[in-house]
Amino acid sequence: MLIHPWDAAQDDEEWRSWLRTRDFGQIAVNGVAGAAPVVVPTHFFYDGDAEVLLHLARPNPIWAALDANPVAVVSVHDDYAYIPTSWRSDSPETGVPTSYYAAVQLVCRAEIVDDKEGKAEILRRQLAHHQPAGDHGEVSADAGPYRKMLSSIRGLRLRVEEVRAKFKYDAHRPAELRERVSRGLAERDLPGDAAALAHQRRRGAITTS
């Protein structure tokens, strides 16, 4: 992912606070030489510091890929909007369109978890995150409604080794252009436009302050 200086996160708190409210993305693994990378959409639990936890079905092709190469990338993007030519120029014939978006990529080293108690622990932590009210059955290696299903899944512990964060919202552009885009986003109001507008205004304020 190309990250220009003006698109980079201002600090760790910017990307952490954004990622804290998101728990669905893609895990990508280069895998076996000569084969296409494996990319799996999935829910996950990020502990906010150094570890991502998730589980997947045993037949998933990701396991062979991880055996070949244990480096994985957890990729999350959101708050995206298409910015048309007319918003970035006085003339739609000369304007250059772009995409606004926020993205965080966690570069990780994977540990596959196959023991029942290890898998149960991952499930407990995921359920505690996704269903904090506790409205689910007991999760245990030897008790509860899920114990017989543990053999059908494998767990993943992903140790975060690098973070790549990008907030692409024209923060480096002149105030006049940013305001024109702001008006366009507010008037169009497609899904994603409001979130993109909030980032655009926030990032512009940081850059010009």
Secondary structure as GFF3:
##gff-version 3
##sequence-region A 1 209
A	DSSP	alpha_helix	12	19	.	.	.	ID=ss1
A	DSSP	beta_strand	24	29	.	.	.	ID=ss2
A	DSSP	beta_strand	38	43	.	.	.	ID=ss3
A	DSSP	beta_strand	45	46	.	.	.	ID=ss4
A	DSSP	beta_strand	51	57	.	.	.	ID=ss5
A	DSSP	alpha_helix	62	68	.	.	.	ID=ss6
A	DSSP	beta_strand	71	83	.	.	.	ID=ss7
A	DSSP	three_ten_helix	85	87	.	.	.	ID=ss8
A	DSSP	beta_strand	98	113	.	.	.	ID=ss9
A	DSSP	alpha_helix	116	130	.	.	.	ID=ss10
A	DSSP	three_ten_helix	147	152	.	.	.	ID=ss11
A	DSSP	beta_strand	153	168	.	.	.	ID=ss12
A	DSSP	alpha_helix	175	188	.	.	.	ID=ss13
A	DSSP	alpha_helix	193	208	.	.	.	ID=ss14
###
